[in-house]
Amino acid sequence: MMSPTKTALIAVSLLCTFTATTALAQTPVWTNQRSINQISEHVYRFGATQNAMFIVTPAGIVLVDGSCDNMQWLKGELKQRFNLPVKYAVMSHDHQSHICDMDVFADTAVGIAHVNMLPHVLREKRKTIIPQVLFEDRMEIELGGIKVALIHLGPTHSDNMIYVHVPADGVMFAPDFGRGRNILPDFRDLDIHNALKALGTLERWPDVRIVLEGHDKFTQTQQQAFGEFRRYLQAVRDRVLERIVAGKSLSEIRKEVTMADFKEFNQSPERVLVHVDTTFDYLWRYREPTIGGPQVPVRAPRD
C-alpha cells in the first residue's frame, strides 16, 4: 500500500489512439430502474435510486462509487458497451450505500480513497474494495489523456468526503453535498462550519458546468446546488446559535426555528426538527457560555 501523501499522481501512458465517443443524448431521463446515462463526452451516470459515475478513456475506465446489488450488472454493461477494464475504483466517502459492492472490480482496479476512509472501511467491515492508494488533500489521476482530480476540503459530510472533478468535461461529482434544495436528512456527521466554507469553495470552482449529486435523479447546471445548500445550512446555524446564546432551551428552539421561509426546499417539519437537533448538538460543543457553572448535557430533556 502506498503511503499517504499530500499530493499523489498516477500517470498512465496513452496505450491506444483516441477515438471520439458517441453523440450525447439530448436529455437524460432518470428512472428507478437500473440505467446508464451519458452526461458529457467522457462521463456517465449510473444507478437506480442513487447515482454513481464512471469516466471512459481510451486506456480504461475510472469508476467513482458503487451501488448495492448493481455492480455485477454494471460490470457486464461496461464489457458489452466499451470492452475496457476498470483501472481505478474511487470512493467518495465511506458510507456503505455509496461504495457498496465495488469489490466486484478488484480483479482489474486499484482502489483509491482519502486517508481517513480506511479505518472506517476496516472497522465497519464495509462491503467494498479495500483502498490501496490513499491521499490527504488532493490527487490527480491521468488515464488515456483524461485528467480526474480528487479533492478533499477537510471534514464536511464525514471526515473522508472527496469531490471528483473532470475538468475537460466540466463535471463535478459531489455526492451528499451538491444537493441544492434536497437537504440532507440530518447533520449528524456534518462539520457545519467547515461545510459552509467548502460549499463556498465549490460554488466558485473553475471548469464546472454540471454537478452530479449522489441521490437526485437529475444533474444540476453550474454550481447553484452548492449555493442553495449553503444558504439553508447558514440560516439554520445562525438561527440556532442566536437562540443558544440567548439562553433558550432546545425545546424552545425547536418551536421557533421552523425554516418556514425555505418552504421550496425539500424539508418537512419533521426533517427540520432533526436539522435543529443535530445543529444544536454541533453548536453545543462549539461554544463556551460566558456564565459559568455546570453545562447542560446535550441530550438533556427538552422541557
Sequence and secondary structure as in RCSB ss.txt:
>XXXX:A:sequence
MMSPTKTALIAVSLLCTFTATTALAQTPVWTNQRSINQISEHVYRFGATQNAMFIVTPAGIVLVDGSCDNMQWLK
GELKQRFNLPVKYAVMSHDHQSHICDMDVFADTAVGIAHVNMLPHVLREKRKTIIPQVLFEDRMEIELGGIKVAL
IHLGPTHSDNMIYVHVPADGVMFAPDFGRGRNILPDFRDLDIHNALKALGTLERWPDVRIVLEGHDKFTQTQQQA
FGEFRRYLQAVRDRVLERIVAGKSLSEIRKEVTMADFKEFNQSPERVLVHVDTTFDYLWRYREPTIGGPQVPVRA
PRD
>XXXX:A:secstr
     SEEEEE    S         SS    SS EEEE SSSEEEEESSSEEEEEEETTEEEEE   TTTHHHHH
HHHHHHT   EEEEE S S HHHHTTGGGGTTT EEEEETTHHHHHHHHT SS   SEEESSEEEEEETTEEEEE
E  SSSBSTT  EEEEGGGTEEE TTTS TTS  S  TTB HHHHHHHHHHHHT SS SEEE SS SSEEETTHH
HHHHHHHHHHHHHHHHHHHHTT  HHHHHHH   GGGTTSS  HHHHHHHHHHHHHHHHHH   SS S    TTS
   
